[in-house]
Amino acid sequence: MMHSKFVRAARGPMSLSAVALAMMLALTGCDGDDGVAGQPGADGAPGQPGADGTPGFAAADFLVANNGSENSGTVDLINQNAAALKRFTGLNNQGVVLDPLGNLVQAGDSSNGSLKTFCQIAMRPDGAAFNPMLDRELTGATTGLVNPKGIAFSQQRGLVFIADQTAMQVTVYGAAAAGDAAPLATTTTEAMPWDLFYDEINDRLYVALTNGVLSVYDNYVNGNYAAMPSRSITPVDDSGMPLSVNLHGIAYDRVSDKMVLSDVGSASDATDGSLFVLNNISVADGEVVPARVISGPATLLGNPVDIVLSGSELRVAEKANDAILVYANIFAGQSGDIAPDLATTAIKPESLVQLTSPRQHPDISDTTVPSVLLGVAVSSNPAAAGPTTGQISRVTAALTSELSQYNALQTIESVTFDIAGDSYTTFDNAEGGGIVISNRVASQRSAEQYSTAQDRIISGSNTGLISPKGLDIDSASGLIFVAENNPATPGVLIFSSCTSGNAAPVLTLNTAPAQPWDVDYDPASDKAFVALTNGTVAVFNEVRSKWLAGTTDISAADRIITPATGGVALAAPTNLHGIDYDFASDALIVSDVGSAADATDGKIYVLNNASTASGLTNIALNISGNNSALGNPVDIMYSGQHLYVAEKSNNLVLRFDDILNSGGGNIAADASFAFTAPESVAIVPRYLSNRQ
């Protein structure tokens, strides 16, 4: 019979002796007059040792995918001792991983083959369910997914690798894909795969096969998704007899170059599971004697279907025996029938992943200090379709040359990036508007174009997107802010950054009757600053807080800022377009295209004390005039020091250095680059490359 809880730990401290305890009780319980002090008593006998306690595992939380008859489709959040914290529903039943933004990506085969992305799982409340307005799914006949089991994620490349068991293949998708899309690549395996691990530093894929073999694919992605394994590894004993029968779980420690594999043996036998520790796995080949083998009745290993390493701690999803098992130091100790350091009841656990903190970098519109840049992204939107229509180019930060191009295959308005390096691009055409989300455009995808195998679109009647212009993203909360310029429904539409297709916005900021052109959300103050084409700025307070409290529509701005000179509003025409708020200086930078037909009347303004400004607000800095080359500055972005400008009417990208300390006036840009009809500009910090 399986124990519901088994613990081993160092003994507790010695207890007080019975004599000493009696003396303490007598002294503390006396209410009469003090008597004559007595003589000290003899020392009592040592007390009995305390009971063993729970091992001091490192504090951490984990996600457990369940796959029983009653709990399939649920994922539990547990702590290091397997205490339940939350449960999420409506999900899949197989492998789980996390992307760099803290979104859960999960495979499933309970009905059709599926890959679900559950947005911002750590922030979701207990009981939260999969929601198409917030989340997305990749499924359908075109995907070819049959029985997807384990999955792996490449943060740098933005790729999901899926072990599809009965299809006998590894299927690869770009992380932004959704819907019924064909895969980016497939690799046929020599036996049915169950789990895999991708070493993105060395571009090496490890695949655990259910025939007991570990397949290794060196140079996997760069080798065009290699068709054949470079090496095959079989765990054997000292006499060369195979030990592995049915490999399932796989976990790798890069520091020591050790790999742990789990073997379920016979799926119908609840006693024959094993764990193998293999050394020097990056160069191992052929028959390999494990450094450690754990198996036997004390281990409680029957069907260890998945494993996860947290340092040297190994957690095991033991499905046959309904348990989560923990080995405090899987790399140390003898082989044999070794009991786990902790075993807790869990009904049919299928997969495990440690919950880690999402990337902590600021979004590109929230940069407050200068960053090392990979370049500057610029979108092209000529009046008549041409060779550059749909193009997002990356040019050097010094604006000296073009580095790469990507084509979104739409009439692009504005582009930005989340902190994982995915691009978000608004478009409008005869059919309506939308948002193209493209995988890792910030650092990959040179000379590529939109592909459903990697990318997705938010568009349709439910979205309300008709004439979207500028946009901003808050990676930490998973929200996209879009300035909808349509005169009948002007406002800022806010979407989940994980959703896809014809999804409705989760929150709307109404700016009617004024039409917005651009928006900058500041997460530090929870304010949205909206540039309006009537020459004013609308400010909405507590945006995210109101959404979390259940608000779906904010009917009016909290404040309106009107740029002024000497307390007098600027004379027409004023037509604000680009906007960027700098939290560090509390300065608001905006661009004014003036008359769209005039290629000489553009301006850049800086307004101080923006967090509290209201009504007529004097301009602290004004750049304009023939030397500035500002005509229609349709978009701007502040790098923490310099200001980049998309100057559309004059076909230029401009850079004004140290903008907040500039004297302003009729000054020339410090750098410029000729570019066809630039519509938007976005800095590309080096951290968007996801390189360690």
C-alpha positions in Angstrom: 0.0 0.0 0.0 1.3 3.5 -0.9 2.0 5.9 1.9 0.1 9.1 1.5 3.0 11.0 3.0 6.6 9.9 3.7 9.3 12.2 5.0 12.9 12.0 6.0 14.8 14.8 7.6 17.4 15.6 10.3 16.2 15.0 13.9 14.7 17.9 15.8 16.2 19.5 18.9 16.2 17.6 22.3 13.2 18.1 24.5 13.2 19.5 28.1 13.6 16.9 30.8 10.6 15.9 32.8 12.2 17.2 36.0 13.0 20.6 34.5 9.5 20.9 33.0 7.9 20.2 36.4 10.0 22.8 38.1 9.0 25.4 35.5 5.4 24.6 35.9 5.7 24.8 39.7 7.4 28.2 39.7 5.1 29.8 37.3 1.9 28.4 39.0 2.7 29.6 42.6 0.5 32.4 44.0 1.6 32.5 47.7 4.3 34.3 49.6 7.9 33.7 48.5 9.5 31.0 50.5 13.1 30.3 51.3 15.1 29.5 48.2 15.7 25.8 47.8 18.7 23.9 46.7 19.2 23.3 43.0 17.9 19.9 41.9 19.8 17.2 40.1 19.8 17.3 36.3 17.1 15.2 34.7 17.5 12.5 32.1 17.7 13.7 28.4 14.4 13.9 26.7 13.4 11.7 23.7 14.4 12.9 20.2 11.7 14.9 18.4 9.9 13.6 15.4 11.5 13.9 12.0 10.4 17.1 10.2 9.8 18.0 6.6 13.1 18.6 4.7 14.0 22.2 4.2 13.3 22.4 0.4 14.0 25.7 -1.3 10.9 27.9 -1.4 9.3 27.6 -4.8 6.0 27.1 -6.5 5.2 24.5 -9.2 2.4 23.9 -11.7 1.0 20.3 -11.9 -1.1 19.2 -14.9 -3.7 16.6 -13.9 -5.0 13.8 -16.1 -7.4 11.7 -14.1 -11.0 10.8 -14.9 -12.3 13.6 -12.6 -9.5 16.2 -12.8 -8.4 16.1 -16.5 -8.0 19.7 -17.8 -7.1 21.2 -14.5 -3.7 22.6 -13.4 -2.8 23.1 -9.8 -0.4 25.6 -8.3 1.5 24.0 -5.4 4.4 25.0 -3.1 7.7 23.2 -2.6 6.0 20.8 -0.1 3.2 20.1 -2.6 0.6 22.1 -0.6 -2.2 23.2 -2.9 -2.5 27.0 -3.5 -4.8 27.4 -6.6 -6.5 25.4 -9.3 -7.1 26.5 -12.9 -9.7 24.8 -15.1 -10.6 24.4 -18.8 -7.0 23.6 -19.7 -5.2 20.7 -21.3 -4.0 17.5 -19.8 -0.4 17.0 -20.8 3.0 18.8 -20.8 3.4 22.2 -19.4 6.0 25.0 -19.9 6.2 28.7 -19.2 7.1 31.4 -21.7 9.3 34.4 -20.8 6.2 36.5 -20.1 4.8 34.1 -17.5 2.2 32.5 -19.7 1.5 28.8 -19.4 1.8 26.8 -22.6 0.2 23.3 -22.4 -0.2 20.4 -24.7 -3.3 18.2 -24.6 -4.7 15.1 -26.2 -8.0 14.5 -24.3 -10.0 15.1 -27.4 -8.2 16.6 -30.4 -4.5 17.5 -30.3 -4.1 20.9 -28.8 -1.7 23.5 -27.6 -3.2 26.1 -25.2 -1.7 29.3 -24.0 -3.1 30.5 -20.6 -2.1 34.2 -20.1 -0.3 35.4 -16.9 -1.0 32.3 -14.9 0.5 33.6 -11.7 -1.8 36.6 -11.7 -5.0 34.6 -12.4 -7.2 33.9 -9.3 -8.0 30.5 -7.9 -10.7 28.9 -10.1 -9.9 30.9 -13.2 -10.8 29.1 -16.4 -9.5 29.2 -20.0 -11.1 32.2 -21.6 -10.8 33.0 -25.4 -10.9 36.7 -24.6 -7.6 36.3 -22.6 -6.1 33.1 -23.9 -5.6 31.2 -27.2 -5.5 27.7 -28.6 -3.6 26.0 -31.5 -5.7 23.0 -32.7 -7.3 21.6 -35.8 -6.7 19.1 -38.7 -4.1 21.2 -40.3 -1.9 21.2 -37.2 -1.3 17.4 -37.5 -1.3 17.2 -33.7 -2.5 13.8 -32.5 -1.2 12.9 -29.0 1.0 15.8 -27.9 2.7 14.9 -24.6 5.8 16.7 -23.4 6.8 20.1 -24.7 9.8 22.4 -24.5 10.3 26.1 -25.1 13.1 28.1 -26.6 13.0 31.6 -25.1 15.5 33.1 -27.5 14.0 31.7 -30.7 10.4 31.7 -29.6 9.8 28.1 -30.6 7.7 25.4 -29.1 8.8 21.8 -29.5 6.1 19.1 -29.1 6.6 15.4 -28.6 3.6 13.9 -30.5 3.5 10.3 -29.3 1.4 8.3 -31.7 2.2 10.6 -34.6 5.9 9.5 -33.9 7.2 13.0 -34.5 8.5 16.2 -33.0 6.3 19.1 -34.1 7.7 22.7 -34.0 5.7 26.0 -33.9 6.5 29.6 -33.4 5.3 30.7 -30.0 2.9 33.3 -31.3 0.9 30.8 -33.5 -2.8 30.1 -33.0 -5.7 28.5 -34.7 -5.6 25.7 -37.2 -2.1 26.3 -38.5 0.3 24.0 -40.2 3.6 23.5 -38.2 6.8 25.3 -38.9 8.6 21.9 -39.0 8.3 18.2 -38.1 10.9 15.6 -37.4 9.9 11.9 -37.5 11.3 9.9 -34.6 12.5 6.3 -34.5 10.0 5.4 -31.9 7.1 7.1 -30.1 8.4 10.2 -28.2 7.0 11.2 -24.8 9.1 14.2 -23.7 11.9 16.4 -24.9 14.4 19.1 -23.8 15.9 21.8 -25.9 19.3 23.2 -25.1 19.1 26.5 -26.9 22.6 27.6 -26.1 24.0 24.7 -28.0 21.0 24.2 -30.3 20.6 20.6 -29.2 17.3 18.7 -28.9 17.0 15.6 -26.6 14.0 13.4 -27.1 12.9 10.6 -24.7 11.5 7.7 -26.6 9.1 5.0 -25.3 11.4 2.3 -26.5 14.0 3.2 -23.8 16.3 5.3 -26.1 17.3 8.9 -25.8 17.7 10.5 -29.2 20.0 13.5 -29.5 19.8 16.0 -32.4 22.8 18.3 -32.5 22.5 21.6 -34.5 18.8 21.0 -34.6 17.3 24.3 -35.6 20.2 25.7 -37.5 20.5 22.4 -39.3 16.9 23.0 -40.7 15.3 20.7 -38.0 17.5 17.7 -38.5 15.7 14.7 -39.8 18.0 12.1 -38.1 19.4 12.0 -34.6 23.1 12.7 -34.2 23.4 10.2 -31.3 21.3 7.6 -29.6 21.8 6.9 -25.9 20.6 3.8 -24.0 21.1 3.4 -20.2 22.7 0.0 -19.5 24.1 -1.8 -16.4 27.7 -2.7 -15.9 27.3 -5.8 -18.0 25.8 -3.9 -20.9 22.2 -5.0 -20.4 19.6 -2.3 -21.1 18.0 -0.7 -18.1 15.6 1.6 -19.8 12.3 0.3 -21.2 9.9 3.2 -21.6 11.4 6.6 -21.1 9.1 9.5 -20.2 10.3 12.4 -18.2 13.5 14.4 -19.0 15.3 17.1 -17.0 18.7 18.7 -17.6 21.2 20.5 -15.3 23.4 22.7 -17.5 26.0 23.5 -14.8 26.9 19.8 -14.2 25.9 18.5 -17.7 23.8 15.9 -16.0 20.5 14.6 -17.2 17.8 12.8 -15.3 15.4 10.4 -17.1 12.3 8.7 -15.8 11.2 5.3 -17.0 7.7 4.0 -16.4 8.5 0.4 -17.4 5.1 -1.2 -18.0 2.3 1.3 -17.9 0.1 -1.3 -16.2 2.7 -2.0 -13.4 2.6 0.4 -10.5 5.9 -0.8 -9.1 8.5 -0.9 -11.9 9.3 2.8 -12.4 13.0 4.0 -12.4 15.1 7.1 -12.4 18.4 7.4 -14.2 21.1 10.0 -13.7 23.5 10.3 -16.7 26.7 12.3 -16.6 28.4 14.2 -19.5 25.2 14.0 -21.5 26.2 16.6 -24.0 28.9 14.2 -25.4 27.4 10.8 -24.4 26.7 8.3 -27.1 25.6 4.7 -27.4 25.3 2.5 -24.2 25.8 4.6 -21.1 26.0 3.3 -17.5 24.1 5.8 -15.3 25.8 7.5 -12.4 22.8 6.6 -10.3 19.8 4.4 -10.7 16.8 4.6 -8.3 14.1 1.8 -8.4 12.3 -0.6 -6.1 9.3 -0.7 -3.8 10.6 2.0 -1.3 10.9 4.5 -4.1 7.1 4.5 -4.8 8.0 4.7 -8.5 5.4 3.1 -10.7 4.7 5.4 -13.6 6.9 8.5 -13.2 5.5 10.3 -16.2 7.3 13.6 -15.7 10.1 15.1 -13.7 11.4 18.6 -13.1 14.7 19.9 -11.5 14.8 22.7 -9.1 18.6 23.0 -8.5 19.4 19.5 -7.2 15.9 18.8 -6.0 14.0 16.5 -8.3 10.2 16.4 -8.3 8.4 13.4 -9.9 4.8 13.3 -11.2 4.1 9.7 -10.2 0.8 8.9 -12.0 0.2 5.3 -11.2 0.6 5.8 -7.4 -1.1 9.2 -7.3 1.8 11.1 -5.8 4.3 14.0 -6.1 7.7 12.6 -5.1 10.7 14.8 -4.1 14.3 13.7 -4.0 16.3 16.4 -2.2 19.5 15.8 -4.0 19.1 13.6 -7.0 22.8 13.9 -8.0 24.2 12.6 -4.7 24.0 9.2 -3.1 24.0 5.5 -3.9 21.9 3.7 -6.4 19.2 1.3 -5.3 15.8 1.2 -3.6 15.9 4.8 -2.2 12.8 6.3 -0.7 11.9 9.8 -1.7 12.5 12.6 0.8 8.8 13.7 0.5 5.8 12.0 -1.0 2.4 13.7 -1.1 -0.9 12.6 -2.5 -1.8 14.0 -6.0 -4.5 12.4 -8.1 -3.1 11.4 -11.5 -0.4 14.1 -12.0 0.8 14.2 -15.6 3.3 17.0 -15.9 5.3 19.5 -13.8 7.0 22.9 -14.3 8.5 25.3 -11.8 6.8 28.7 -11.6 9.5 31.3 -12.3 9.3 35.0 -12.4 8.7 36.5 -15.8 11.4 38.7 -17.4 11.8 41.9 -15.4 12.9 44.3 -18.1 10.8 47.4 -18.8 8.7 47.6 -21.9 10.4 49.7 -24.7 8.0 52.6 -24.2 8.8 52.7 -20.4 12.6 52.8 -20.7 13.8 55.5 -18.2 17.6 55.0 -18.6 19.6 54.6 -21.8 19.9 51.0 -23.0 22.2 49.3 -25.4 20.2 49.0 -28.6 20.1 46.3 -31.3 18.7 49.1 -33.5 15.5 51.0 -34.2 12.5 49.4 -35.8 10.6 51.5 -38.4 7.4 50.5 -40.3 6.7 51.7 -43.8 3.2 52.9 -45.0 3.3 54.6 -48.3 0.1 56.2 -49.7 0.1 53.7 -52.6 1.0 50.1 -52.1 4.6 49.5 -53.1 7.7 47.3 -52.3 7.9 48.6 -48.7 4.2 48.2 -47.8 4.0 46.0 -44.8 7.7 46.2 -44.1 9.3 46.5 -40.6 12.9 47.4 -40.9 15.6 47.5 -38.2 18.2 50.2 -38.7 21.2 51.0 -36.5 20.7 53.1 -33.4 23.1 55.7 -35.1 20.7 55.8 -38.1 23.5 54.9 -40.5 22.3 51.7 -42.2 19.6 49.1 -42.4 20.1 45.8 -40.6 17.1 43.6 -41.4 13.6 43.5 -42.8 10.4 41.6 -41.9 7.1 41.8 -43.8 3.9 41.7 -41.9 1.9 41.4 -45.1 -0.5 44.1 -44.1 -0.9 47.9 -44.5 1.0 48.7 -41.3 0.2 51.6 -39.0 2.2 51.3 -35.8 4.7 48.7 -34.4 5.9 47.9 -30.9 7.5 44.9 -29.1 6.9 43.0 -25.9 9.9 42.2 -23.7 10.2 38.7 -25.3 10.8 40.4 -28.7 7.5 39.7 -30.4 6.2 42.5 -32.6 2.7 43.9 -32.3 1.6 45.8 -35.4 -1.7 47.6 -36.1 -3.1 47.6 -39.7 -6.2 48.8 -41.5 -7.5 47.9 -44.9 -10.7 47.7 -46.8 -11.9 44.7 -44.7 -11.2 46.5 -41.4 -8.4 46.7 -38.9 -6.4 44.4 -36.7 -3.2 43.6 -34.9 -0.5 41.3 -36.3 1.5 39.5 -33.6 4.7 38.2 -35.0 7.2 35.9 -33.3 10.7 37.3 -32.3 10.9 40.0 -35.0 13.1 42.1 -32.7 16.1 39.8 -33.1 15.2 37.0 -35.5 13.1 36.7 -38.7 15.4 38.7 -41.0 14.2 38.5 -44.6 11.1 36.6 -43.5 7.4 37.4 -43.7 4.2 36.6 -41.7 3.5 32.9 -41.3 0.7 31.2 -39.5 3.2 28.6 -38.3 4.8 31.4 -36.1 2.4 34.3 -36.0 -1.2 35.3 -35.5 -3.8 38.1 -36.0 -6.4 39.7 -33.8 -9.2 40.9 -36.2 -12.9 40.7 -36.7 -16.2 42.3 -35.8 -16.0 41.6 -32.1 -12.6 43.4 -31.8 -14.0 46.9 -32.7 -10.8 47.5 -34.7 -11.6 49.5 -37.8 -8.9 52.2 -38.1 -6.3 51.4 -35.4 -3.3 53.6 -35.2 -0.7 53.8 -32.4 -0.4 51.0 -29.8 1.5 50.2 -26.6 2.0 47.0 -24.7 2.3 46.2 -21.0 4.1 42.9 -20.9 3.8 42.5 -17.1 0.0 42.5 -17.2 -0.4 41.0 -20.6 -2.4 44.0 -22.1 -2.3 45.7 -25.5 -3.5 49.3 -25.7 -4.7 50.4 -29.2 -5.7 53.9 -30.3 -8.9 53.3 -32.4 -9.2 56.4 -34.7 -12.5 55.5 -36.2 -14.7 58.7 -35.9 -17.8 56.8 -34.9 -16.2 54.8 -32.1 -13.0 56.7 -31.0 -11.2 55.4 -28.0 -8.5 53.1 -26.7 -9.3 49.4 -27.0 -7.4 47.1 -24.6 -6.8 43.5 -25.5 -5.1 40.5 -23.8 -1.7 40.0 -25.4 -2.3 36.3 -25.5 -5.6 36.2 -27.4 -6.2 35.6 -31.1 -8.8 35.9 -33.8 -12.1 37.7 -33.3 -11.6 38.5 -29.6 -13.4 41.4 -27.9 -11.4 44.0 -26.0 -11.3 43.5 -22.2 -11.5 47.2 -21.5 -12.4 50.4 -23.5 -11.3 53.9 -22.8 -13.7 56.4 -24.4 -12.3 59.6 -25.9 -15.4 60.7 -27.9 -15.8 63.0 -29.7 -12.0 63.4 -30.0 -10.1 60.8 -32.1 -7.0 59.3 -30.7 -3.8 58.6 -32.7 -1.4 57.1 -30.2 -1.4 55.9 -26.6 1.3 55.3 -23.9 0.5 53.3 -20.8 2.7 53.9 -17.8 2.6 50.8 -15.5 4.4 52.5 -12.7 1.5 55.0 -12.2 -1.2 52.9 -13.9 -2.1 55.8 -16.2 -2.8 55.9 -19.9 -1.8 59.0 -21.9 -3.7 59.4 -25.2 -2.6 61.8 -28.0 -5.8 63.2 -29.6 -6.0 64.7 -33.1 -7.8 67.8 -31.7 -4.5 68.9 -30.2 -5.0 67.7 -26.6 -4.0 64.8 -24.4 -6.5 62.6 -22.5 -5.2 61.0 -19.2 -7.0 58.0 -17.7 -6.0 57.0 -14.1 -6.0 53.6 -12.5 -6.6 51.8 -15.7 -5.4 48.3 -14.8 -6.8 48.6 -11.3 -10.3 49.3 -12.6 -10.0 46.4 -15.1 -9.1 44.0 -12.3 -12.0 45.3 -10.3 -14.4 44.3 -13.1 -14.7 47.5 -15.2 -15.0 46.9 -18.9 -15.6 50.5 -20.1 -14.3 53.8 -18.8 -16.6 56.5 -20.2 -14.4 59.6 -19.9 -10.8 60.7 -19.2 -9.9 61.9 -15.7 -8.0 64.9 -17.1 -7.4 66.7 -20.4 -4.1 68.4 -21.0 -4.0 71.2 -23.5 -0.6 72.3 -24.7 -0.2 76.1 -24.3 2.2 78.9 -24.6 2.0 81.8 -22.0 -1.2 80.3 -20.8 -2.9 80.4 -24.2 -3.8 77.2 -26.2 -1.8 76.7 -29.4 -3.4 78.1 -32.5 -4.8 75.7 -35.1 -4.0 73.5 -36.8 -2.8 71.2 -33.9 -3.0 67.5 -34.5 -1.2 65.4 -31.9 0.1 62.0 -33.1 3.1 60.4 -31.3 3.2 60.3 -27.5 5.8 59.0 -24.9 5.7 59.5 -21.1 8.9 59.4 -19.1 8.1 58.4 -15.6 11.6 59.2 -14.3 11.3 62.9 -15.2 7.5 63.1 -15.2 7.8 64.6 -18.7 5.4 64.0 -21.6 6.8 64.2 -25.1 4.3 64.6 -28.0 4.5 65.2 -31.7 2.2 67.6 -33.6 1.8 67.1 -37.3 -0.1 70.3 -37.7 -1.7 70.2 -41.1 -1.2 66.8 -42.7 -0.9 68.5 -46.1 2.0 70.7 -44.9 5.5 69.1 -44.9 7.1 71.9 -42.9 4.8 72.6 -39.8 5.6 69.6 -37.6 6.6 70.1 -34.0 7.8 68.3 -30.9 6.7 69.4 -27.5 7.8 68.5 -24.0 5.3 69.0 -21.1 6.6 68.9 -17.5 4.7 67.6 -14.4 2.6 65.4 -16.6 1.4 63.2 -13.8 -0.7 66.0 -12.4 -1.0 68.5 -15.3 -4.6 69.4 -16.3 -6.1 72.0 -18.6 -3.9 74.6 -20.2 -0.3 73.4 -19.7 2.7 75.5 -20.9 5.1 73.8 -23.2 8.6 73.5 -21.6 10.3 72.6 -24.9 9.3 73.2 -28.5 11.3 71.9 -31.5 10.1 73.1 -34.9 11.2 75.0 -38.0 12.9 74.3 -41.3 16.1 73.1 -39.7 14.2 70.4 -37.8 12.9 68.7 -41.0 9.6 68.2 -39.1 6.6 68.1 -41.3 4.4 65.1 -40.3 6.1 63.5 -37.3 3.6 60.7 -37.0 5.3 58.7 -34.3 8.0 59.1 -31.6 9.9 57.0 -29.1 12.1 58.1 -26.2 15.1 55.8 -25.5 15.7 57.2 -22.0 18.0 59.9 -23.5 17.4 60.4 -27.2 14.1 60.9 -29.1 13.5 58.9 -32.4 11.0 60.4 -34.8 9.1 58.9 -37.8 8.9 61.9 -40.1 6.5 60.6 -42.8 6.0 63.5 -45.1 9.8 64.0 -45.5 10.6 60.3 -45.7 13.0 60.5 -42.7 13.8 58.8 -39.4 15.2 61.5 -37.1 17.1 61.4 -33.8 17.2 64.3 -31.4 19.9 63.7 -28.7 19.5 64.3 -25.0 16.0 65.7 -25.7 15.0 66.6 -22.2 18.1 68.9 -21.8 17.8 70.4 -25.3 17.2 74.1 -25.7 14.7 73.4 -28.4 13.8 75.8 -31.2 14.6 75.6 -34.9 17.4 72.9 -34.4 18.5 70.1 -36.7 18.3 66.5 -35.7 21.5 64.9 -34.5 21.1 62.0 -36.9 18.7 61.1 -39.8 18.1 58.2 -42.1 16.2 58.2 -45.4 13.2 55.8 -45.3 10.1 55.4 -47.4 7.0 56.8 -45.7 7.9 55.9 -42.1 4.7 55.4 -40.1 6.1 54.4 -36.7 9.3 53.9 -34.8 10.3 51.7 -31.9 13.6 51.2 -30.1 15.0 47.6 -29.9 17.0 47.2 -26.7 19.5 44.3 -26.6 17.5 42.5 -23.9 14.8 41.7 -26.5 17.2 39.1 -28.0 16.5 36.9 -24.9 20.3 36.1 -24.8 21.6 35.2 -21.3 
